[in-house]
């Protein structure tokens, strides 16, 4: 599904084009799109890294919201995905009541040199922009890179299910 504006999501085969200004986030969003089976076109204007993370979440949220509003999307989905020793489950619902509930505490992780939890900042902005309730459950995992990867990959699967026509 395409929309006018910065971020676009299309389903099918192809490659994503992601440029957020935060290399680790670009990698995680590429994994999200690949695991979810969709292409993501997302480019964020240069800014401070924390602002770029928030902008990326908002842009993806706007694109997801567009899919919800212009199709017969299921509007809910679940993904359970591993990344090495990490295993994460993400459940999303287009509830209109933005909320992120997570048991994954990554506040001490400074991925990409960020001063705050990259996943929390991204997910908060995504939830707000798309009107999503997002539940993240980290079932296993110690390595922060693997934990982030598992969360973003599970989010990709959950978003793909939520965007699929019911």
N, CA, C and O of each residue as an XYZ file, in Angstrom:
664
protein
N       0.859     -1.167      0.000
C       0.000      0.000      0.000
C       0.903      1.227      0.000
O       1.803      1.333      0.833
N       0.676      2.138     -0.910
C       1.490      3.353     -0.987
C       0.695      4.538     -0.490
O      -0.536      4.537     -0.523
N       1.400      5.538     -0.035
C       0.772      6.783      0.390
C       1.703      7.918      0.010
O       2.890      7.707     -0.240
N       1.167      9.095     -0.028
C       2.001     10.264     -0.270
C       2.755     10.574      1.013
O       2.220     10.384      2.105
N       3.962     11.038      0.900
C       4.719     11.417      2.085
C       6.032     10.682      2.169
O       6.472     10.068      1.197
N       6.659     10.739      3.323
C       8.033     10.266      3.479
C       8.150      8.753      3.545
O       8.987      8.183      2.844
N       7.356      8.086      4.347
C       7.498      6.636      4.511
C       6.423      5.932      3.692
O       5.265      6.350      3.662
N       6.840      4.838      3.019
C       5.904      4.036      2.242
C       6.154      2.566      2.550
O       7.293      2.130      2.722
N       5.061      1.819      2.615
C       5.134      0.376      2.818
C       4.488     -0.270      1.611
O       3.385      0.105      1.216
N       5.170     -1.241      1.024
C       4.589     -2.018     -0.057
C       4.813     -3.487      0.250
O       5.817     -3.865      0.853
N       3.863     -4.312     -0.174
C       3.969     -5.745      0.055
C       4.326     -6.419     -1.254
O       3.802     -6.052     -2.306
N       5.202     -7.390     -1.202
C       5.682     -8.084     -2.377
C       7.171     -8.277     -2.267
O       7.740     -8.245     -1.176
N       7.796     -8.477     -3.408
C       9.237     -8.685     -3.360
C       9.957     -7.399     -3.746
O       9.459     -6.622     -4.561
N      11.098     -7.183     -3.174
C      11.875     -5.986     -3.431
C      12.732     -5.660     -2.243
O      12.762     -6.399     -1.259
N      13.422     -4.564     -2.335
C      14.324     -4.163     -1.264
C      13.857     -2.877     -0.617
O      13.265     -2.016     -1.268
N      14.126     -2.757      0.653
C      13.806     -1.540      1.390
C      14.893     -0.501      1.172
O      16.052     -0.833      0.922
N      14.504      0.740      1.269
C      15.439      1.861      1.225
C      15.224      2.656      2.506
O      14.226      3.360      2.662
N      16.189      2.526      3.425
C      16.043      3.117      4.753
C      17.254      3.979      5.050
O      18.392      3.521      4.941
N      17.010      5.224      5.424
C      18.086      6.148      5.791
C      17.575      7.044      6.916
O      16.978      8.093      6.671
N      17.821      6.612      8.155
C      17.352      7.380      9.305
C      18.425      8.292      9.876
O      18.123      9.211     10.637
N      19.685      8.041      9.509
C      20.790      8.774     10.108
C      21.388      8.055     11.304
O      22.408      8.488     11.841
N      20.769      6.962     11.728
C      21.252      6.152     12.846
C      21.475      4.742     12.294
O      20.518      4.004     12.061
N      22.738      4.374     12.089
C      23.070      3.125     11.402
C      22.425      1.898     12.043
O      21.915      1.029     11.335
N      22.442      1.818     13.361
C      21.864      0.656     14.022
C      20.357      0.598     13.792
O      19.804     -0.493     13.649
N      19.685      1.737     13.752
C      18.250      1.754     13.482
C      17.978      1.360     12.031
O      17.012      0.648     11.761
N      18.809      1.809     11.100
C      18.659      1.397      9.702
C      18.718     -0.128      9.606
O      17.905     -0.743      8.915
N      19.678     -0.730     10.298
C      19.826     -2.191     10.294
C      18.586     -2.860     10.891
O      18.064     -3.819     10.322
N      18.116     -2.360     12.028
C      16.954     -2.960     12.686
C      15.695     -2.821     11.842
O      14.887     -3.748     11.789
N      15.514     -1.689     11.186
C      14.341     -1.494     10.337
C      14.411     -2.357      9.082
O      13.383     -2.805      8.574
N      15.617     -2.587      8.586
C      15.778     -3.502      7.452
C      15.367     -4.905      7.879
O      14.672     -5.600      7.137
N      15.788     -5.327      9.069
C      15.372     -6.639      9.582
C      13.860     -6.699      9.782
O      13.235     -7.710      9.460
N      13.272     -5.640     10.303
C      11.830     -5.553     10.510
C      11.110     -5.785      9.186
O      10.194     -6.604      9.111
N      11.521     -5.066      8.142
C      10.859     -5.177      6.843
C      11.067     -6.552      6.220
O      10.118     -7.145      5.708
N      12.292     -7.067      6.255
C      12.572     -8.381      5.671
C      11.771     -9.472      6.370
O      11.178    -10.323      5.706
N      11.744     -9.458      7.680
C      11.041    -10.487      8.430
C       9.534    -10.361      8.244
O       8.823    -11.366      8.217
N       9.048     -9.135      8.116
C       7.620     -8.914      7.891
C       7.185     -9.144      6.457
O       5.988     -9.213      6.175
N       8.148     -9.266      5.540
C       7.810     -9.532      4.153
C       7.295     -8.323      3.397
O       6.473     -8.457      2.491
N       7.773     -7.146      3.763
C       7.373     -5.952      3.021
C       8.569     -5.065      2.764
O       9.621     -5.210      3.387
N       8.391     -4.141      1.833
C       9.426     -3.158      1.553
C       9.074     -1.877      2.287
O       7.905     -1.514      2.413
N      10.087     -1.215      2.759
C       9.903      0.026      3.491
C      10.799      1.081      2.874
O      12.016      0.907      2.802
N      10.204      2.166      2.432
C      10.949      3.334      1.976
C      10.833      4.373      3.074
O       9.738      4.852      3.368
N      11.953      4.724      3.679
C      11.948      5.636      4.815
C      13.227      6.449      4.817
O      14.324      5.895      4.896
N      13.087      7.755      4.732
C      14.235      8.649      4.806
C      13.913      9.759      5.800
O      12.866     10.401      5.719
N      14.824      9.970      6.728
C      14.633     10.963      7.791
C      15.638     12.095      7.576
O      16.813     11.850      7.304
N      15.167     13.321      7.700
C      16.048     14.485      7.573
C      17.077     14.474      8.699
O      16.753     14.106      9.827
N      18.305     14.871      8.407
C      19.363     14.874      9.435
C      18.986     15.734     10.640
O      18.440     16.829     10.502
N      19.291     15.210     11.815
C      19.012     15.894     13.076
C      19.864     15.202     14.139
O      20.751     14.418     13.804
N      19.609     15.480     15.391
C      20.262     14.762     16.480
C      19.767     13.322     16.471
O      18.611     13.085     16.119
N      20.596     12.354     16.843
C      20.189     10.940     16.757
C      18.878     10.616     17.464
O      18.067      9.868     16.920
N      18.646     11.150     18.649
C      17.402     10.858     19.364
C      16.199     11.374     18.582
O      15.155     10.722     18.550
N      16.337     12.534     17.956
C      15.250     13.096     17.150
C      15.008     12.247     15.910
O      13.864     12.082     15.486
N      16.074     11.708     15.324
C      15.945     10.859     14.143
C      15.215      9.566     14.483
O      14.403      9.091     13.689
N      15.490      8.995     15.644
C      14.800      7.776     16.076
C      13.313      8.059     16.234
O      12.482      7.286     15.758
N      12.973      9.150     16.894
C      11.569      9.520     17.072
C      10.877      9.777     15.745
O       9.746      9.338     15.536
N      11.548     10.484     14.852
C      10.971     10.776     13.534
C      10.736      9.497     12.746
O       9.720      9.374     12.062
N      11.654      8.545     12.830
C      11.481      7.269     12.130
C      10.255      6.529     12.659
O       9.484      5.974     11.876
N      10.068      6.516     13.973
C       8.887      5.881     14.554
C       7.603      6.547     14.098
O       6.629      5.870     13.769
N       7.599      7.875     14.078
C       6.408      8.606     13.637
C       6.113      8.347     12.159
O       4.958      8.132     11.791
N       7.134      8.365     11.319
C       6.928      8.140      9.888
C       6.393      6.743      9.611
O       5.463      6.578      8.821
N       6.980      5.727     10.261
C       6.468      4.374     10.072
C       5.045      4.283     10.609
O       4.191      3.642      9.995
N       4.785      4.910     11.737
C       3.431      4.924     12.293
C       2.427      5.570     11.364
O       1.309      5.075     11.221
N       2.808      6.673     10.725
C       1.922      7.320      9.758
C       1.625      6.393      8.581
O       0.487      6.310      8.119
N       2.657      5.697      8.100
C       2.472      4.777      6.973
C       1.565      3.612      7.368
O       0.696      3.217      6.590
N       1.755      3.065      8.558
C       0.909      1.974      9.048
C      -0.526      2.468      9.215
O      -1.472      1.785      8.822
N      -0.685      3.646      9.795
C      -2.024      4.223      9.958
C      -2.727      4.409      8.625
O      -3.936      4.198      8.527
N      -1.986      4.803      7.599
C      -2.556      4.958      6.270
C      -3.093      3.623      5.761
O      -4.184      3.570      5.194
N      -2.333      2.545      5.961
C      -2.788      1.212      5.543
C      -4.077      0.857      6.281
O      -5.021      0.358      5.668
N      -4.127      1.106      7.576
C      -5.319      0.791      8.360
C      -6.537      1.563      7.864
O      -7.648      1.034      7.842
N      -6.322      2.814      7.467
C      -7.437      3.676      7.086
C      -7.882      3.511      5.642
O      -8.952      3.995      5.276
N      -7.091      2.841      4.811
C      -7.436      2.754      3.391
C      -7.601      1.320      2.912
O      -7.674      1.087      1.705
N      -7.662      0.368      3.805
C      -7.829     -1.028      3.404
C      -8.647     -1.757      4.466
O      -9.003     -1.195      5.501
N      -8.929     -3.003      4.180
C      -9.649     -3.843      5.146
C      -8.633     -4.643      5.958
O      -8.716     -5.867      6.064
N      -7.691     -3.930      6.518
C      -6.608     -4.545      7.281
C      -7.140     -5.236      8.532
O      -8.134     -4.812      9.122
N      -6.458     -6.302      8.919
C      -6.832     -7.050     10.121
C      -6.723     -6.195     11.382
O      -7.475     -6.394     12.336
N      -5.781     -5.240     11.388
C      -5.594     -4.277     12.472
C      -5.047     -4.877     13.772
O      -5.007     -4.202     14.800
N      -4.632     -6.131     13.723
C      -3.957     -6.755     14.867
C      -3.052     -7.861     14.361
O      -3.316     -8.489     13.335
N      -1.983     -8.084     15.102
C      -1.054     -9.135     14.685
C      -0.115     -9.507     15.815
O       0.027     -8.781     16.799
N       0.523    -10.658     15.652
C       1.467    -11.159     16.650
C       2.678    -11.740     15.934
O       2.552    -12.381     14.891
N       3.846    -11.508     16.508
C       5.073    -12.086     15.980
C       5.924    -12.628     17.112
O       6.114    -11.964     18.131
N       6.435    -13.834     16.932
C       7.362    -14.445     17.891
C       8.577    -14.854     17.077
O       8.495    -15.739     16.225
N       9.716    -14.200     17.343
C      10.885    -14.389     16.487
C      12.159    -14.445     17.336
O      12.310    -13.687     18.294
N      13.074    -15.355     16.971
C      14.370    -15.412     17.648
C      15.422    -14.576     16.926
O      15.272    -14.236     15.752
N      16.456    -14.263     17.631
C      17.702    -13.711     17.078
C      18.802    -14.288     17.961
O      19.062    -13.791     19.057
N      19.436    -15.330     17.473
C      20.414    -16.074     18.258
C      19.784    -16.522     19.578
O      18.776    -17.229     19.555
N      20.348    -16.132     20.734
C      19.807    -16.616     22.005
C      18.583    -15.838     22.469
O      17.930    -16.242     23.431
N      18.262    -14.740     21.812
C      17.128    -13.902     22.201
C      15.842    -14.386     21.526
O      15.861    -14.852     20.387
N      14.741    -14.267     22.243
C      13.424    -14.615     21.716
C      12.451    -13.549     22.200
O      12.329    -13.293     23.398
N      11.755    -12.928     21.240
C      10.821    -11.860     21.584
C       9.463    -12.117     20.955
O       9.353    -12.703     19.878
N       8.443    -11.668     21.650
C       7.080    -11.684     21.127
C       6.580    -10.241     21.122
O       6.738     -9.512     22.101
N       5.981     -9.846     20.014
C       5.368     -8.526     19.904
C       3.936     -8.716     19.411
O       3.694     -9.425     18.434
N       3.000     -8.080     20.092
C       1.591     -8.105     19.721
C       1.168     -6.662     19.497
O       1.429     -5.792     20.328
N       0.505     -6.411     18.357
C       0.023     -5.064     18.049
C      -1.473     -5.097     17.787
O      -2.015     -6.086     17.293
N      -2.123     -4.002     18.125
C      -3.530     -3.816     17.814
C      -3.765     -2.346     17.520
O      -3.299     -1.474     18.254
N      -4.484     -2.077     16.454
C      -4.858     -0.710     16.110
C      -6.061     -0.339     16.969
O      -7.207     -0.401     16.525
N      -5.777      0.039     18.182
C      -6.821      0.293     19.177
C      -7.261      1.750     19.198
O      -8.337      2.071     19.702
N      -6.433      2.627     18.653
C      -6.705      4.056     18.782
C      -6.277      4.598     20.133
O      -6.452      5.784     20.412
N      -5.720      3.744     20.968
C      -5.230      4.130     22.296
C      -3.746      3.790     22.366
O      -3.381      2.694     22.792
N      -2.888      4.718     21.951
C      -1.444      4.435     21.897
C      -0.885      4.021     23.263
O      -1.082      4.696     24.273
N      -0.179      2.883     23.249
C       0.393      2.353     24.477
C       1.498      1.382     24.105
O       1.357      0.608     23.159
N       2.588      1.420     24.841
C       3.634      0.411     24.720
C       3.815     -0.206     26.094
O       4.135      0.486     27.061
N       3.605     -1.521     26.172
C       3.810     -2.267     27.411
C       4.920     -3.275     27.126
O       4.802     -4.106     26.225
N       5.989     -3.192     27.895
C       7.148     -4.031     27.607
C       7.817     -4.490     28.889
O       7.867     -3.760     29.879
N       8.327     -5.705     28.856
C       9.132     -6.183     29.970
C      10.622     -6.126     29.631
O      11.458     -6.540     30.435
N      10.954     -5.617     28.449
C      12.351     -5.515     28.013
C      12.913     -4.165     28.448
O      12.538     -3.126     27.904
N      13.803     -4.184     29.420
C      14.422     -2.957     29.910
C      15.790     -2.797     29.250
O      16.751     -3.482     29.601
N      15.853     -1.886     28.296
C      17.111     -1.638     27.588
C      17.654     -0.250     27.901
O      18.392      0.328     27.103
N      17.291      0.281     29.061
C      17.720      1.638     29.399
C      19.230      1.758     29.538
O      19.784      2.838     29.334
N      19.899      0.676     29.878
C      21.353      0.755     30.018
C      22.063      0.523     28.683
O      23.279      0.688     28.586
N      21.308      0.143     27.665
C      21.884     -0.094     26.341
C      21.990      1.227     25.598
O      20.993      1.933     25.441
N      23.147      1.555     25.156
C      23.364      2.796     24.411
C      23.631      2.467     22.950
O      24.675      2.822     22.401
N      22.672      1.782     22.325
C      22.824      1.379     20.931
C      23.022      2.597     20.052
O      22.278      3.574     20.154
N      24.015      2.540     19.197
C      24.279      3.631     18.268
C      24.716      4.912     18.943
O      24.669      5.981     18.335
N      25.149      4.818     20.216
C      25.586      6.004     20.932
C      24.446      6.866     21.445
O      24.670      7.991     21.891
N      23.220      6.348     21.387
C      22.067      7.120     21.851
C      22.076      7.238     23.361
O      22.617      6.383     24.061
N      21.480      8.293     23.846
C      21.436      8.542     25.278
C      20.252      7.876     25.961
O      20.171      7.864     27.190
N      19.328      7.317     25.174
C      18.201      6.616     25.783
C      17.912      5.345     25.026
O      18.518      5.079     23.988
N      17.001      4.572     25.533
C      16.630      3.281     24.970
C      16.066      3.471     23.562
O      14.979      4.025     23.395
N      16.803      3.012     22.557
C      16.406      3.147     21.159
C      15.052      2.504     20.902
O      14.189      3.115     20.271
N      14.852      1.278     21.381
C      13.603      0.565     21.135
C      12.424      1.300     21.759
O      11.387      1.458     21.115
N      12.566      1.747     22.991
C      11.460      2.440     23.665
C      11.111      3.735     22.947
O       9.934      4.027     22.735
N      12.109      4.509     22.575
C      11.865      5.776     21.879
C      11.160      5.527     20.550
O      10.194      6.213     20.218
N      11.643      4.548     19.793
C      11.043      4.234     18.500
C       9.610      3.742     18.668
O       8.701      4.227     17.994
N       9.406      2.777     19.567
C       8.081      2.190     19.755
C       7.067      3.200     20.274
O       5.911      3.180     19.851
N       7.475      4.087     21.187
C       6.557      5.115     21.695
C       6.044      5.999     20.560
O       4.851      6.291     20.487
N       6.946      6.422     19.676
C       6.555      7.278     18.563
C       5.723      6.525     17.532
O       4.782      7.083     16.969
N       6.061      5.263     17.279
C       5.285      4.430     16.366
C       3.862      4.259     16.886
O       2.898      4.449     16.145
N       3.735      3.901     18.161
C       2.416      3.686     18.762
C       1.562      4.946     18.689
O       0.382      4.883     18.342
N       2.151      6.073     19.012
C       1.413      7.342     19.001
C       0.929      7.684     17.597
O      -0.229      8.059     17.417
N       1.799      7.561     16.608
C       1.445      7.956     15.245
C       0.416      7.027     14.610
O      -0.440      7.485     13.853
N       0.485      5.730     14.906
C      -0.423      4.756     14.282
C      -1.634      4.438     15.146
O      -2.546      3.748     14.689
N      -1.667      4.924     16.380
C      -2.758      4.587     17.293
C      -2.722      3.124     17.701
O      -3.758      2.468     17.813
N      -1.496      2.619     17.923
C      -1.304      1.204     18.241
C      -1.139      0.947     19.728
O      -0.542      1.745     20.451
N      -1.674     -0.172     20.167
C      -1.284     -0.760     21.434
C      -0.232     -1.804     21.071
O      -0.490     -2.694     20.260
N       0.955     -1.697     21.672
C       2.058     -2.600     21.373
C       2.507     -3.268     22.668
O       2.856     -2.595     23.638
N       2.494     -4.589     22.670
C       3.012     -5.353     23.806
C       4.288     -6.049     23.361
O       4.298     -6.749     22.348
N       5.359     -5.860     24.111
C       6.644     -6.496     23.833
C       6.981     -7.395     25.011
O       7.010     -6.951     26.159
N       7.235     -8.657     24.715
C       7.657     -9.593     25.749
C       8.979    -10.212     25.324
O       9.068    -10.898     24.306
N       9.987     -9.957     26.114
C      11.270    -10.597     25.906
C      11.242    -11.890     26.689
O      11.173    -11.877     27.918
N      11.294    -13.010     25.980
C      11.212    -14.319     26.612
C      12.584    -14.822     27.033
O      12.730    -15.457     28.078
N      13.587    -14.534     26.212
C      14.964    -14.929     26.472
C      15.870    -13.877     25.854
O      15.478    -13.170     24.925
N      17.085    -13.782     26.381
C      18.065    -12.930     25.727
C      18.887    -12.111     26.691
O      18.362    -11.507     27.627
N      20.181    -12.097     26.451
C      21.120    -11.325     27.253
C      21.855    -10.287     26.420
O      22.047     -9.155     26.862
N      22.264    -10.666     25.222
C      23.020     -9.774     24.352
C      22.081     -8.696     23.807
O      21.087     -9.017     23.154
N      22.383     -7.426     24.067
C      21.474     -6.337     23.700
C      21.246     -6.245     22.192
O      20.143     -5.908     21.763
N      22.260     -6.537     21.383
C      22.071     -6.508     19.926
C      21.084     -7.584     19.493
O      20.236     -7.343     18.634
N      21.189     -8.758     20.079
C      20.283     -9.841     19.727
C      18.872     -9.542     20.223
O      17.895     -9.844     19.538
N      18.764     -8.957     21.398
C      17.456     -8.588     21.947
C      16.776     -7.563     21.039
O      15.603     -7.720     20.700
N      17.502     -6.516     20.643
C      16.932     -5.510     19.741
C      16.505     -6.146     18.423
O      15.427     -5.853     17.906
N      17.345     -7.006     17.890
C      17.029     -7.670     16.627
C      15.764     -8.507     16.758
O      14.889     -8.443     15.894
N      15.655     -9.286     17.819
C      14.464    -10.118     18.018
C      13.210     -9.265     18.143
O      12.171     -9.609     17.581
N      13.294     -8.159     18.871
C      12.133     -7.275     19.046
C      11.703     -6.684     17.716
O      10.517     -6.715     17.384
N      12.642     -6.146     16.947
C      12.280     -5.505     15.681
C      11.783     -6.525     14.658
O      10.867     -6.227     13.892
N      12.369     -7.717     14.634
C      11.903     -8.746     13.718
C      10.492     -9.205     14.099
O       9.649     -9.391     13.222
N      10.227     -9.388     15.385
C       8.887     -9.768     15.836
C       7.883     -8.660     15.531
O       6.736     -8.935     15.178
N       8.317     -7.412     15.667
C       7.452     -6.287     15.310
C       7.114     -6.317     13.833
O       5.977     -6.035     13.456
N       8.080     -6.655     12.988
C       7.828     -6.752     11.551
C       6.756     -7.776     11.225
O       5.869     -7.509     10.414
N       6.827     -8.948     11.848
C       5.833     -9.993     11.623
C       4.459     -9.517     12.109
O       3.456     -9.692     11.417
N       4.422     -8.918     13.298
C       3.150     -8.452     13.856
C       2.529     -7.358     12.983
O       1.322     -7.372     12.745
N       3.332     -6.422     12.511
C       2.813     -5.353     11.655
C       2.324     -5.906     10.323
O       1.293     -5.465      9.813
N       3.046     -6.860      9.755
C       2.603     -7.469      8.496
C       1.240     -8.129      8.668
O       0.375     -7.997      7.802
N       1.039     -8.840      9.782
C      -0.273     -9.465     10.044
C      -1.341     -8.401     10.216
O      -2.450     -8.546      9.702
N      -1.019     -7.340     10.928
C      -1.993     -6.281     11.190
C      -2.387     -5.550      9.908
O      -3.514     -5.069      9.788
N      -1.467     -5.465      8.954
C      -1.735     -4.763      7.699
C      -2.383     -5.662      6.648
O      -2.916     -5.160      5.658
N      -2.347     -6.974      6.843
C      -2.931     -7.906      5.874
C      -4.441     -7.743      5.847
O      -5.074     -7.496      6.873
N      -5.000     -7.884      4.665
C      -6.455     -7.759      4.556
C      -7.121     -8.939      5.215
O      -6.698    -10.085      5.070
N      -8.189     -8.626      5.952
C      -8.907     -9.690      6.675
C     -10.061    -10.220      5.864
O     -10.774    -11.116      6.316
